[in-house]
Amino acid sequence: MIKMKKILLVLSLSVLIFSCKNKSDSTSIDDLVKTKNVKELQAKKTIIQTELNKIDEALSKLDTKKNEEALVSIVTVKDTLFKHYLEIQGNVNTKENILVQPEMPGALVLLNAKAGQKVSKGQVLGRVDDGGMSQQVASLETQYQLAKTTYERQKNLWNQKIGSEIQYLQAQTQMISLSKSVAQAKAGLSKTLIRAPFTGTIDEVFVERGQVVSASPQGLMRIVNLNNMYVSTNVPETYIGKLKVGTEVEVFLTSLNKTYKGKVRQVGNFINPNNRSFGIEVAVPNPDNLLRPNQVAKLKVIDYINNKTVVVPTNVIQSDGEGNKYVYVATDVVGKTGKAKKVIIKTGQSSDSVTEILSGLTANEIIITEGVNVISDGMKINF
């Protein structure tokens, strides 16, 4: 019977709206839109909205839900710490990941490297044929020793005022010149040695002993150090000032299903004009050596903190026809029963499926978390 009354009421009010529309102006809404008659359109909107409000009020009076009861779930809200995250994707990397190149071309006469081998900075991993440079160094060293002996004898004679000054200066010049020649020859000879540029692990070796080698895109071998890992990514320019060196970051590796705690170690000073973003680097610890260069990481960067606020599950927040956001709270609670009350709220930011409440709710209020779609304001509830 009540449902029939609702239907008749809606129909009668609809007729009334149509009647008002015809009486107020015979011009159709489409015509007003075409002629861009804003004033008349606003007038029509006001008339129709007034009648719709009457319908809502009438339906509310005829609503039988208030006499019904619903089974719901509840939770008491508390003041809590709220963090908002910027979620972006980045790539794992390390600055110590290089292809080792020979400094001079030649036959590889020594190779002391294999995949998986741990090496120390400066360790000799191979040697290229020097083409007679070692013999040249030995000859120059012999000449240097002779020049040094000659200089020392001339110096002793000169100190005794024996001999000429020119003989002393010539011996000194010869010794210095040969000393420089020896140093230069040794520097050239040292380029035949292939050394580890840093402490790390040989990931792969691309050459074999006896092979003629030279600088190439492939290199001789790859050395990686997994102790200094970081994640690089680009952040929208709107976050300038929010991200600083030391900002905490949660780094989730999908391939490992594991989360690491990192910190921003570098913030770029250049805005890319193509995508209006700047780069950041996040240092990530790697105690288990599970991180690898080029892994994909999901970053959660804290960009906002409210130390004391009320939060509610985002899915319990609803919107009414006027654009107000609201939740239902339990009032008149006695044991496991109470009444549902609609409370208008003002929301802040959302993160991790919860939303910050700026006004409308206070700590210790009881909100309805399940069953919100089957209740109405003033309805009896069980929980």
Beta strands, then each sheet from edge to edge (+ up, - down):
strand 1: 69-71
strand 2: 73-76
strand 3: 79-94
strand 4: 97-100
strand 5: 106-111
strand 6: 118-119
strand 7: 124-128
strand 8: 193-195
strand 9: 200-205
strand 10: 212-213
strand 11: 221-224
strand 12: 229-236
strand 13: 248-253
strand 14: 258-267
strand 15: 277-283
strand 16: 296-313
strand 17: 318-319
strand 18: 325-334
strand 19: 337-351
strand 20: 354-359
strand 21: 366-370
strand 22: 380-382
sheet 1: 1+ 22+ 19- 18+ 17-
sheet 2: 1+ 22+ 19- 20+ 16- 3+ 12- 15+ 14- 13+
sheet 3: 2+ 21-
sheet 4: 4+ 11- 9+ 6-
sheet 5: 8+ 7- 5+ 10-
end
